[in-house]
Amino acid sequence: MVGGLYPQGDIRRDKGFSIFYIGINTGSLLATMVIGFVVMKWGWHAGFGLAGIAMLFGLIVYVWGQKFLGHVGNLEVQEANTVDESSYGLLFQNLLKSQKQLFFTGILLVLSIVGWYNLGWAFGLLFFFLTIIAALMMMIYKELTSQVDKDRFVVLLLSFIMVIIFWGAFEQAGGLMNLYTDTKTDRMLFGWQIPTVMFQSLNAGFIILFATGVAGFWAKRKLKNKEASSIFKMAMGIIIMGFGFLFMVFAAMQFERSGSSSMIWLVMAYLFHTIGELCISPVALSFITKLSPVKYASLMMGVYFAATGLGNKVAGIIGESASDLGEYSVFLGILVFTLVIGSIFVMLLKPLQRLTHGAEDNEK
């Protein structure tokens, strides 16, 4: 719907998603600032209940503000006697008739069963879900008629690799970094100990402060004919976010020396993580609306959020490894890995841009 507010080629689209992102993180900032006090005084039941009340107010605002959206989001009635080729049922029905796609889906199903047997039902269900997504992606690719659409679809799927890696590292904020804040960080400020949960507000606060600035920076580069493609921005987002873990490496080193680490390392890490997030997350949302086949745009947006969910799962696995490897090794490993992945995508920039067939060339 946000993408629908802007015509094709409108350079303001990325800025629009940044503004949308500010709205989301305004709620995040208020939540992390308020919930810490609510939970301390009335417990977690009150905290979750407050979330439900806030969501109700959000729905009221959305219903009231629909008049400002114009035609965006309105139901488009299909013409009589037409077939909805984008229906999941028809895609899976066609899968049974497609030998190559069915073969690869079968292999993935076997691997899912093996994963279920060896790693437990939770991983098994995850693998089955990923198999369904992979089957859908293969059938959508086959259903596309033009090579331009096929190439753009491939680039979009490759960009999801960056999304998974980014969130796998970034979401240490809610896991390993949160535990580190609680147990190994000096949280005293002017004689008052800052609640651990309130550090989660740093990301949202930085987003509100810098979102429009980062979007404006990239827009100005674009207007000056400098490199500012979505792929480049996303790759730089991974690299910038990766440098944030350099400060966590310093924090771990300080803890090993003195038994405590300064909160300034956390603040700097969250700052770099946020700048990186602003280069990849709203940009990725905008990128989907630019490259997705129109009738699959909503599905691809859902796949994007599935990719972020998979990134969260990866983050949990990485965070668990800290109990054996130690925070220093995990933070250093994330730093090196993200810098390498981001650099690889920068090196692949030209061939990937060719596959987009100028989807972003005429933005102004």
KOLKERO-484408 format. One line per field, with one value per residue (C-alpha): x, y, z; residue number from 0. Coordinates in nm, 4 decimals, decimal comma. Layout:
! residues N
u	(X | ...)
v	(Y | ...)
w	(Z | ...)
kolro	(NUM | ...)
! end
This chain:
! residues 364
u	(0,0000 | 0,2856 | 0,4379 | 0,1022 | 0,1111 | 0,3907 | 0,3957 | 0,6668 | 0,9968 | 0,9170 | 1,2391 | 1,0325 | 0,9266 | 1,2285 | 1,1698 | 0,8047 | 0,9036 | 1,1441 | 0,8575 | 0,6471 | 0,9391 | 0,9509 | 0,5862 | 0,6570 | 0,9549 | 0,7736 | 0,5568 | 0,8675 | 1,0297 | 0,7213 | 0,6802 | 1,0361 | 1,0354 | 0,6986 | 0,6917 | 0,9973 | 0,8145 | 0,4803 | 0,6369 | 0,8279 | 0,5097 | 0,2304 | 0,4000 | 0,4113 | 0,0343 | -0,0118 | 0,2633 | 0,1018 | -0,2407 | -0,1099 | 0,0159 | -0,3354 | -0,4828 | -0,2217 | -0,3003 | -0,6686 | -0,5803 | -0,3675 | -0,6649 | -0,8839 | -0,6251 | -0,6042 | -0,9814 | -1,0080 | -0,7211 | -0,8359 | -0,9783 | -0,6223 | -0,5174 | -0,7432 | -0,7664 | -0,4689 | -0,5719 | -0,9149 | -1,0379 | -0,9923 | -1,2780 | -1,1733 | -1,3439 | -1,5914 | -1,4607 | -1,1002 | -0,8801 | -0,6812 | -0,3426 | -0,1866 | -0,3907 | -0,1860 | -0,4058 | -0,3395 | 0,0334 | 0,0547 | -0,1693 | 0,0742 | 0,3616 | 0,2293 | 0,2602 | 0,6119 | 0,8699 | 1,1798 | 1,0161 | 0,8444 | 1,1788 | 1,3505 | 1,0500 | 1,0682 | 1,4352 | 1,3541 | 1,0720 | 1,3089 | 1,5593 | 1,2781 | 1,1884 | 1,5546 | 1,5733 | 1,2566 | 1,4055 | 1,7497 | 1,6747 | 1,3212 | 0,9724 | 1,0344 | 1,3108 | 1,1108 | 0,8145 | 1,0490 | 1,1998 | 0,8530 | 0,7527 | 1,0665 | 0,9950 | 0,6480 | 0,7983 | 1,0642 | 0,7996 | 0,5937 | 0,8989 | 0,9854 | 0,6304 | 0,6070 | 0,9360 | 0,8066 | 0,4737 | 0,6401 | 0,6305 | 0,9011 | 1,2748 | 1,2814 | 1,0346 | 1,2268 | 1,5589 | 1,4112 | 1,2510 | 1,5898 | 1,7520 | 1,4711 | 1,5249 | 1,9009 | 1,8347 | 1,6466 | 1,9794 | 2,1027 | 1,7818 | 1,8286 | 2,1946 | 2,1238 | 1,8480 | 2,0430 | 2,3087 | 2,0913 | 1,8510 | 2,1282 | 1,9918 | 1,6940 | 1,8942 | 2,2683 | 2,3216 | 2,0241 | 2,1683 | 2,5081 | 2,3485 | 2,1783 | 2,4753 | 2,7997 | 2,7305 | 2,7615 | 2,4130 | 2,4517 | 2,3789 | 2,3904 | 2,3261 | 2,0305 | 2,0489 | 1,8892 | 1,6520 | 1,7891 | 1,4727 | 1,5104 | 1,8256 | 1,5951 | 1,4607 | 1,7962 | 1,7292 | 1,3849 | 1,5092 | 1,7968 | 1,5571 | 1,3327 | 1,6361 | 1,8142 | 1,5581 | 1,4785 | 1,8439 | 1,9661 | 1,6909 | 1,7738 | 2,1446 | 2,0759 | 1,8271 | 2,0859 | 2,3439 | 2,0930 | 2,0197 | 2,3959 | 2,4232 | 2,6312 | 2,5839 | 2,2625 | 2,0895 | 1,8861 | 2,1303 | 2,4222 | 2,2330 | 2,1413 | 2,5002 | 2,6288 | 2,3634 | 2,5099 | 2,8629 | 2,7672 | 2,5671 | 2,8641 | 3,0915 | 2,8529 | 2,9765 | 3,3282 | 3,2089 | 3,0702 | 3,4125 | 3,5609 | 3,2958 | 3,3830 | 3,7543 | 3,6880 | 3,4796 | 3,7590 | 4,0018 | 3,7897 | 3,4814 | 3,2432 | 3,1986 | 3,0817 | 2,7364 | 2,8907 | 2,9899 | 2,6241 | 2,5110 | 2,7634 | 2,6727 | 2,3019 | 2,3812 | 2,5681 | 2,3081 | 2,0355 | 2,2148 | 2,2627 | 1,8969 | 1,7896 | 1,9999 | 1,8433 | 1,5011 | 1,2868 | 1,4928 | 1,4131 | 1,0412 | 1,0574 | 1,2687 | 0,9998 | 0,7388 | 0,9738 | 1,0764 | 0,7863 | 0,5344 | 0,2275 | -0,0026 | 0,2584 | 0,3633 | 0,1734 | 0,3023 | 0,6615 | 0,6150 | 0,5060 | 0,8125 | 1,0259 | 0,8831 | 0,9326 | 1,2984 | 1,3182 | 1,1638 | 1,4256 | 1,6880 | 1,5495 | 1,5841 | 1,9437 | 1,9993 | 1,8769 | 2,1113 | 2,4061 | 2,3168 | 2,3032 | 2,6571 | 2,7858 | 2,7448 | 3,0191 | 3,2272 | 3,1947 | 3,0647 | 3,3981 | 3,4230 | 3,0584 | 3,0766 | 3,4038 | 3,2651 | 2,9550 | 3,1750 | 3,3944 | 3,1076 | 2,8882 | 3,1787 | 3,2606 | 2,8979 | 2,8389 | 3,1604 | 3,0646 | 2,7354 | 2,9179 | 3,1501 | 2,8484 | 2,6723 | 2,7117 | 2,5804 | 2,2910 | 2,2014 | 2,1949 | 1,9389 | 1,7084 | 1,6836 | 1,6867 | 1,4052 | 1,5576 | 1,7284 | 1,4591 | 1,3792 | 1,3494)
v	(0,0000 | 0,2377 | 0,1617 | 0,2295 | 0,5894 | 0,6652 | 0,6249 | 0,4191 | 0,6059 | 0,8393 | 0,8863 | 0,9728 | 0,6091 | 0,5148 | 0,8277 | 0,7279 | 0,3905 | 0,5670 | 0,7830 | 0,4668 | 0,3168 | 0,6177 | 0,5570 | 0,1964 | 0,2885 | 0,5694 | 0,2930 | 0,0884 | 0,3813 | 0,4490 | 0,0783 | 0,0175 | 0,3351 | 0,2664 | -0,1132 | -0,1213 | 0,0837 | -0,0934 | -0,4379 | -0,3318 | -0,1984 | -0,4281 | -0,7260 | -0,8746 | -0,9281 | -0,5516 | -0,5045 | -0,7340 | -0,5895 | -0,2403 | -0,3663 | -0,4828 | -0,1433 | 0,0342 | -0,1942 | -0,1037 | 0,2658 | 0,1893 | 0,0269 | 0,3278 | 0,5630 | 0,3456 | 0,3363 | 0,7126 | 0,7865 | 0,5717 | 0,8815 | 1,0048 | 0,6866 | 0,7478 | 0,4392 | 0,2609 | -0,0711 | -0,0829 | -0,4199 | -0,4627 | -0,6705 | -0,9195 | -0,9259 | -1,2068 | -1,5378 | -1,4625 | -1,7030 | -1,5857 | -1,7239 | -1,5980 | -1,8296 | -2,0633 | -2,3575 | -2,3175 | -2,2705 | -2,5946 | -2,7678 | -2,6679 | -2,7900 | -3,1466 | -3,1074 | -2,9579 | -3,2355 | -3,0264 | -2,8132 | -3,1183 | -3,3018 | -3,0235 | -2,9890 | -3,3621 | -3,3335 | -3,0489 | -3,2524 | -3,5430 | -3,3081 | -3,1667 | -3,5156 | -3,5864 | -3,2555 | -3,3440 | -3,6793 | -3,5483 | -3,2011 | -3,2300 | -3,1263 | -2,7506 | -2,7550 | -3,0029 | -2,7664 | -2,4816 | -2,6887 | -2,7857 | -2,4190 | -2,3254 | -2,6069 | -2,4635 | -2,1173 | -2,2580 | -2,4437 | -2,1246 | -1,9277 | -2,1887 | -2,1916 | -1,8119 | -1,7992 | -2,0553 | -1,8731 | -1,5406 | -1,4865 | -1,2259 | -1,2644 | -0,9179 | -1,0272 | -1,3509 | -1,1699 | -0,9159 | -1,1954 | -1,3684 | -1,0454 | -1,0019 | -1,3527 | -1,2924 | -0,9724 | -1,1822 | -1,3509 | -1,0125 | -0,9709 | -1,3041 | -1,2340 | -0,8805 | -0,9767 | -1,2805 | -1,0394 | -0,7396 | -0,9329 | -1,0090 | -0,6850 | -0,8714 | -1,1753 | -1,1925 | -0,8154 | -0,7843 | -1,0504 | -0,8842 | -0,5525 | -0,7132 | -0,9047 | -0,7443 | -0,3737 | -0,0905 | 0,0633 | 0,3276 | 0,6852 | 0,9693 | 0,7213 | 0,5521 | 0,2067 | 0,2081 | -0,0916 | -0,3343 | -0,3208 | 0,0545 | 0,0009 | -0,1441 | 0,2088 | 0,3253 | 0,1665 | 0,3220 | 0,6605 | 0,6602 | 0,5641 | 0,8606 | 1,0907 | 0,9653 | 0,7984 | 1,0991 | 1,2065 | 0,8694 | 0,8551 | 1,2111 | 1,1266 | 0,8419 | 1,0504 | 1,3271 | 1,0722 | 0,9399 | 1,2869 | 1,3479 | 1,0252 | 0,8560 | 0,4938 | 0,4689 | 0,1535 | -0,0513 | -0,3426 | -0,1123 | 0,0455 | -0,2943 | -0,4209 | -0,1058 | -0,1563 | -0,4976 | -0,3544 | -0,0577 | -0,2806 | -0,5197 | -0,2405 | -0,1967 | -0,5304 | -0,3866 | -0,1866 | -0,5040 | -0,6627 | -0,3667 | -0,4130 | -0,7819 | -0,6969 | -0,4363 | -0,6852 | -0,9421 | -0,6833 | -0,5175 | -0,7331 | -0,4704 | -0,2757 | 0,0778 | 0,1384 | 0,3703 | 0,0620 | -0,0441 | 0,3031 | 0,3117 | -0,0426 | 0,0436 | 0,3610 | 0,1724 | -0,1046 | 0,1549 | 0,3321 | -0,0085 | -0,0921 | 0,2312 | 0,1378 | -0,2058 | -0,2471 | 0,0368 | 0,0082 | -0,3633 | -0,2913 | -0,0329 | -0,2649 | -0,5330 | -0,2930 | -0,2018 | -0,5515 | -0,7787 | -0,8837 | -0,6747 | -0,9639 | -1,1211 | -0,8021 | -0,8829 | -1,2414 | -1,1228 | -0,8769 | -1,1740 | -1,3697 | -1,0736 | -1,0930 | -1,4701 | -1,3957 | -1,1610 | -1,4365 | -1,6830 | -1,4225 | -1,4108 | -1,7887 | -1,7616 | -1,4915 | -1,7284 | -2,0041 | -1,7637 | -1,6265 | -1,9763 | -2,0420 | -1,7703 | -2,0074 | -2,2266 | -1,9810 | -1,6672 | -1,3243 | -1,2008 | -1,4815 | -1,4455 | -1,0675 | -1,0927 | -1,3693 | -1,1647 | -0,8626 | -1,0544 | -1,2469 | -0,9420 | -0,7441 | -1,0321 | -1,0826 | -0,7105 | -0,6819 | -0,9773 | -0,8133 | -0,4859 | -0,6768 | -0,8407 | -0,5061 | -0,4599 | -0,8022 | -0,7796 | -0,4323 | -0,5616 | -0,8202 | -0,5464 | -0,4105 | -0,0473 | -0,0731 | 0,2206 | 0,4103 | 0,6710 | 0,7691 | 1,1420)
w	(0,0000 | 0,0759 | -0,2625 | -0,4269 | -0,3044 | -0,5519 | -0,9328 | -1,1021 | -1,1224 | -0,8323 | -0,6352 | -0,3250 | -0,2827 | -0,0676 | 0,1433 | 0,1789 | 0,3198 | 0,5576 | 0,6871 | 0,7215 | 0,9135 | 1,1447 | 1,2326 | 1,3231 | 1,5377 | 1,7139 | 1,8565 | 1,9333 | 2,1137 | 2,3261 | 2,4006 | 2,5173 | 2,7259 | 2,8900 | 2,9248 | 3,1482 | 3,4104 | 3,3602 | 3,4036 | 3,7161 | 3,8784 | 3,7503 | 3,5813 | 3,2304 | 3,2054 | 3,2225 | 2,9650 | 2,7096 | 2,7860 | 2,7149 | 2,3775 | 2,2902 | 2,3786 | 2,1649 | 1,8694 | 1,9012 | 1,8805 | 1,5753 | 1,4038 | 1,4856 | 1,3332 | 1,0204 | 0,9696 | 1,0275 | 0,7896 | 0,4965 | 0,3300 | 0,2769 | 0,0926 | -0,2077 | -0,4265 | -0,2662 | -0,1142 | -0,2782 | -0,4006 | -0,7748 | -0,9128 | -1,1781 | -1,5120 | -1,5724 | -1,7060 | -1,6086 | -1,4146 | -1,1155 | -1,2145 | -0,8924 | -0,6662 | -0,4509 | -0,5437 | -0,9141 | -0,8563 | -0,6574 | -0,9107 | -1,1847 | -0,9660 | -1,0015 | -1,3793 | -1,3739 | -1,3543 | -1,2830 | -1,0106 | -0,8614 | -0,8471 | -0,6535 | -0,4231 | -0,3538 | -0,2583 | -0,0203 | 0,1344 | 0,1962 | 0,3589 | 0,5739 | 0,6942 | 0,7729 | 0,9608 | 1,1526 | 1,2515 | 1,3514 | 1,4883 | 1,6257 | 1,5201 | 1,5464 | 1,2870 | 1,0826 | 1,0615 | 0,9690 | 0,6872 | 0,5603 | 0,5578 | 0,3647 | 0,1182 | 0,0502 | -0,0036 | -0,2372 | -0,4387 | -0,4722 | -0,5868 | -0,8501 | -0,9871 | -0,9947 | -1,1868 | -1,4362 | -1,4719 | -1,5614 | -1,9365 | -2,0064 | -1,9445 | -1,7875 | -1,5189 | -1,4655 | -1,4217 | -1,1826 | -0,9829 | -0,9460 | -0,8235 | -0,5721 | -0,4356 | -0,4104 | -0,2177 | 0,0392 | 0,1196 | 0,2403 | 0,4403 | 0,6194 | 0,6979 | 0,8126 | 1,0562 | 1,1735 | 1,2965 | 1,3837 | 1,6068 | 1,8520 | 1,9986 | 2,1430 | 2,2483 | 2,3093 | 2,3312 | 2,5663 | 2,7960 | 2,7735 | 2,8714 | 3,1706 | 3,3101 | 3,1913 | 3,1312 | 3,3805 | 3,3526 | 3,6209 | 3,5054 | 3,7611 | 4,0422 | 3,8681 | 3,7121 | 3,3667 | 3,3172 | 3,0578 | 2,8461 | 2,7966 | 2,5885 | 2,3229 | 2,2733 | 2,1347 | 1,7964 | 1,7627 | 1,8812 | 1,6329 | 1,3525 | 1,4293 | 1,4343 | 1,1221 | 0,8923 | 0,6753 | 0,6743 | 0,5478 | 0,2843 | 0,1765 | 0,1509 | -0,0909 | -0,2910 | -0,3361 | -0,4517 | -0,7030 | -0,8395 | -0,8767 | -1,0824 | -0,8127 | -0,7130 | -0,5096 | -0,6304 | -0,3849 | -0,4047 | -0,3224 | -0,0326 | 0,1095 | 0,0804 | 0,2521 | 0,5198 | 0,6024 | 0,6142 | 0,8333 | 1,0677 | 1,0812 | 1,2007 | 1,4923 | 1,6265 | 1,6391 | 1,9403 | 2,0978 | 2,0480 | 2,2378 | 2,5080 | 2,5474 | 2,5659 | 2,8366 | 3,0350 | 3,0215 | 3,1593 | 3,4274 | 3,4871 | 3,3476 | 3,0247 | 2,9514 | 2,8117 | 2,5504 | 2,3492 | 2,3372 | 2,2331 | 1,9477 | 1,8406 | 1,8295 | 1,6339 | 1,3611 | 1,3599 | 1,3099 | 1,0228 | 0,8617 | 0,9156 | 0,7488 | 0,4467 | 0,4073 | 0,5656 | 0,4186 | 0,0979 | 0,0701 | 0,1155 | -0,1625 | -0,3808 | -0,3638 | -0,5007 | -0,7863 | -0,9003 | -0,8057 | -1,0702 | -0,9841 | -0,9016 | -0,6727 | -0,4923 | -0,1719 | -0,1714 | -0,2152 | 0,0717 | 0,2801 | 0,1684 | 0,2753 | 0,6269 | 0,6213 | 0,5403 | 0,8398 | 1,0514 | 0,9293 | 1,0131 | 1,3673 | 1,3904 | 1,2710 | 1,5334 | 1,8043 | 1,6902 | 1,6830 | 2,0252 | 2,1735 | 2,0525 | 2,2869 | 2,5818 | 2,4323 | 2,2296 | 2,4419 | 2,3469 | 2,2129 | 1,9546 | 1,8482 | 1,8098 | 1,6165 | 1,3962 | 1,3098 | 1,2324 | 0,9866 | 0,8238 | 0,7608 | 0,6140 | 0,3781 | 0,2639 | 0,2137 | 0,0141 | -0,2077 | -0,3014 | -0,3758 | -0,6106 | -0,7785 | -0,8128 | -1,1892 | -1,3007 | -1,0534 | -1,1789 | -1,5361 | -1,4298 | -1,2980 | -1,6550 | -1,5465 | -1,2891 | -1,0994 | -1,3810 | -1,4452 | -1,0867 | -1,0326)
kolro	(0 | 1 | 2 | 3 | 4 | 5 | 6 | 7 | 8 | 9 | 10 | 11 | 12 | 13 | 14 | 15 | 16 | 17 | 18 | 19 | 20 | 21 | 22 | 23 | 24 | 25 | 26 | 27 | 28 | 29 | 30 | 31 | 32 | 33 | 34 | 35 | 36 | 37 | 38 | 39 | 40 | 41 | 42 | 43 | 44 | 45 | 46 | 47 | 48 | 49 | 50 | 51 | 52 | 53 | 54 | 55 | 56 | 57 | 58 | 59 | 60 | 61 | 62 | 63 | 64 | 65 | 66 | 67 | 68 | 69 | 70 | 71 | 72 | 73 | 74 | 75 | 76 | 77 | 78 | 79 | 80 | 81 | 82 | 83 | 84 | 85 | 86 | 87 | 88 | 89 | 90 | 91 | 92 | 93 | 94 | 95 | 96 | 97 | 98 | 99 | 100 | 101 | 102 | 103 | 104 | 105 | 106 | 107 | 108 | 109 | 110 | 111 | 112 | 113 | 114 | 115 | 116 | 117 | 118 | 119 | 120 | 121 | 122 | 123 | 124 | 125 | 126 | 127 | 128 | 129 | 130 | 131 | 132 | 133 | 134 | 135 | 136 | 137 | 138 | 139 | 140 | 141 | 142 | 143 | 144 | 145 | 146 | 147 | 148 | 149 | 150 | 151 | 152 | 153 | 154 | 155 | 156 | 157 | 158 | 159 | 160 | 161 | 162 | 163 | 164 | 165 | 166 | 167 | 168 | 169 | 170 | 171 | 172 | 173 | 174 | 175 | 176 | 177 | 178 | 179 | 180 | 181 | 182 | 183 | 184 | 185 | 186 | 187 | 188 | 189 | 190 | 191 | 192 | 193 | 194 | 195 | 196 | 197 | 198 | 199 | 200 | 201 | 202 | 203 | 204 | 205 | 206 | 207 | 208 | 209 | 210 | 211 | 212 | 213 | 214 | 215 | 216 | 217 | 218 | 219 | 220 | 221 | 222 | 223 | 224 | 225 | 226 | 227 | 228 | 229 | 230 | 231 | 232 | 233 | 234 | 235 | 236 | 237 | 238 | 239 | 240 | 241 | 242 | 243 | 244 | 245 | 246 | 247 | 248 | 249 | 250 | 251 | 252 | 253 | 254 | 255 | 256 | 257 | 258 | 259 | 260 | 261 | 262 | 263 | 264 | 265 | 266 | 267 | 268 | 269 | 270 | 271 | 272 | 273 | 274 | 275 | 276 | 277 | 278 | 279 | 280 | 281 | 282 | 283 | 284 | 285 | 286 | 287 | 288 | 289 | 290 | 291 | 292 | 293 | 294 | 295 | 296 | 297 | 298 | 299 | 300 | 301 | 302 | 303 | 304 | 305 | 306 | 307 | 308 | 309 | 310 | 311 | 312 | 313 | 314 | 315 | 316 | 317 | 318 | 319 | 320 | 321 | 322 | 323 | 324 | 325 | 326 | 327 | 328 | 329 | 330 | 331 | 332 | 333 | 334 | 335 | 336 | 337 | 338 | 339 | 340 | 341 | 342 | 343 | 344 | 345 | 346 | 347 | 348 | 349 | 350 | 351 | 352 | 353 | 354 | 355 | 356 | 357 | 358 | 359 | 360 | 361 | 362 | 363)
! end
